[in-house]
């Protein structure tokens, strides 16, 4: 009997030498290729005397986001905007690609003790904890780098190691733990929301494939946008906080 296959871990669909090719890796590459193609088209449209409609639309969106983050990051915006905008674009398209027809539903069947299980060829990038963990690691690492660059290593390390008195030493330990906790918080928040949404859609489509899943699909489009914005905003806020001068 064929049944719906839901796996927390990404499914392996092939090998490239020793490298395991997972369905989430395939969709991640598709998203990156799409963004590179979009950037090429926009750049080409911007070089002509008559700006293309695509260029005008993208410029309007980018400018709107720049002004939005300018209100949060202030003078730091010019430094961090390329990073946070890249985060936003990759995450939102990574979220939305998981909602396309065929993603999670087209694949091959494996024979197991439980019956025939569908192994999809494609899986949303952010429905894989490996992807969200990598994004979180980049976010926190860049935050620490910018903090050291702005405050200096001595001031930076004093936030975590301060032996002037027991209270400051204890607070420093808590600060250090909180920095590592951000990685888990970032990765599990994004993964949990996107994975749960894709599972809900998969179950609804499997049980009632006609019309009923449409409201859930619309909801997931909105959730995908919100999760991309939340991840980007938190990264921006953490960078702003980390680069503020330390006060007693």
N, C-alpha and C positions, 0 to 999 in steps of 0.2 A: 504493500500500500504506500502511495506517495504521500508525504507529509511536509509541512512547512518546517524549514530548518532555520533556527535562530541561534547564532553563536556570538558570544561576547568577543572572542578572539577573531581576527580576520582570517578568512579561509585562504589556503594556499592553492593557487590555480596553475602554477607552473614553476619551473626552475630556470635560472640563467647561470649555468655553472653551479657554484656553491650557493649562489644567492636565491633565496626563496621569493617568488613573485606572488604577492597577495592581491586580492581584489581591491583592497583599499589603496595599495600602492599604485595600481593601474589608474584608478580615478584621480589620485593625487597628481600623477603625471599629466593626465588629461586636463586638469584644472590649470596646471602651470603652463602647459602648451597654449591653452586658450588665452591666458592672461598675457603671455608673450606675443601672441598673434594680435590681440587687442591693442597692446602697447605699440606694436609695429604699425598697425593701421592708423591709430591716432596720431603717431609721430609723422607718418606720411601725409595725413590730411592736414596737419598743422604747418607743413612746409610750403604748401601751395598758397597762391595769392588769395584764392577763394577758399575759406575754411570749410571743411566738410561738416555735414550735420553730426556725424559721429564725434568729430573733434569738439564741436561746440557743446554737445551734450556731456561729454566726459569732462571738459574744462569746467562746465557749470557745476557738476557734481563734486569734482576735486576741490574747486574753490569754496563750495559750500562747506565741505568737511574741514578744509583748512581754517576757515573762519570759526567753525564750531570748536575745533581743538585749540585755536588761538586763545579762546576764552578760558580754557583750562590750563594750558601749559605756558601761556604768555610768550616770553622771549625764547623759551626752549623749543618752541614749535618748529622753527626752521631746522633744528638739529634732528628732532625725532620724527618729524612728519613722514619722511619716506618709509621708515620702519612701521609706524602704526597704520599707515594707509595700506602698506603691503599686507600686514596682518589682516586688516578688515577685508580686503578684496579676496585674499586666499580663503579666509574662513567663510565668508558669505557665499562664495561660489562653491566651496567645498560642502557647505550645508545644503545648498539648493540642488547641486548635482545629484544628491541622494534622493531627490523627489522626482527625478525624471523617469518616464516609463522605461522599464527594462533594468534599472538599477535595483538590485536586490531580488529581482523576479526572473531574470533570464540567466540560465546557467546550465549545469549538467547534474545528473543524479548520481549519487553514490549509494552503493548497496551496503547497508549496515545491519546489525542485529535488530535495530528498531524499524527496519524497512528501507525504502528508497528516500534519501534526503537530498533536497535541492541545495547545491553549492553554487551561489551566484557568481557570475564573472565580474560584477562590479559591486562596490560597496562605498558608501559615502566616506570620504577621508576622515572626517571628524567623528565618525562612528567607530573609529579605531583608536584605542587609548594610546598607541604608539605615536600617532600623529599629534594628538593634543598634548601629550607629554613633551614632545619635541618643541612645539610652539611655546609651551610654558617655560621650558628650559631656556629657550632663546630670549623670551621676555624678561625673565629674572636675571639672566646673565648680562644682558644689555643694561638693565637697571643698575646692577652692581658696577659695571664698567663706567657708566656715566657718573655714578656717585663718586667713584675714586678719581675720575678725571676732573670733576668739578670741585670737590672738597679737598682733594689730596689724600694720599694713602693714610697718613697719620690721623687725620680727622675722621676719615672713614672707619678705620679699625677701632677708634675710640668709642664708636657707637656700640660695639659688641664686646670689647674688652676694656673695662674701666674698673680699676682696683682702688679708686680713691676712697670708697666706702662700700660696705656690704650691699646696700640698696642699689647703688649704681651697677655693681657687679652682677647682681641678680637681674636687673632690668636689661643689661647687656646680653645676658644669656637668653632671655625671653625674645629680645630683638633678633638674635641669631636664629632661634628656632622658628620665628615667624617668617624669616626669609626663605627657609626651606619649605615651610608650610604653604607658601604662595605657589610653589611648583605643583604640589598636590591639589591645591584648591583650584588653580587655573585649569589643570588637565582634567580633573574629574568633573568639574562643573560643565565644561564644554562637552566632554564625552557623554556624560550622563544625560544631558538634555537632548542631544542629537540622536544618540543611540535609542533612547526611550521613544522618541518621536518616530524613528524609522521602524521600530518594532511594532508600535501601534498601527502605523499605516500598513505594514506587511500583514498583520493579523486581520485588519479590516478588509483589505483587498482579497485576502485568501478566503475569508468567510463570506463576505458580501461584496463581490467585485463591481457592482453597478451602482453608481450615484452616491451611495452612502459614504464612501471614503472622501468625497469631494470637500466637505467642511473641514475634515481633519487635514487635508492637503493644504488648504488655504491657511489654516492655523500654523502648520509647520513652516510655510513660507515666512510668516510673521516671526515665528520663533527663531528661524535661521538668521533673520536680520538682527533681532534683538541680541542673540548670543554673540554674533560678530561684533556688534556695537559695545556690548558689555566687556568682552575680552579686551577690545581696543581701548576703551575708556579706563579700565582698571590699570592697564599697562601704562597709560599716560599719567594717571594719578600717582601710581607708585614711583614713576620716574621723577615727577615733580617733588614728591615728598623726599625721595632719596637724595636729591640734589639741593635740598634746602640746607642752609647753614645750621649746624648743630648748636642749640642754645642750652644753657644750664637749666 
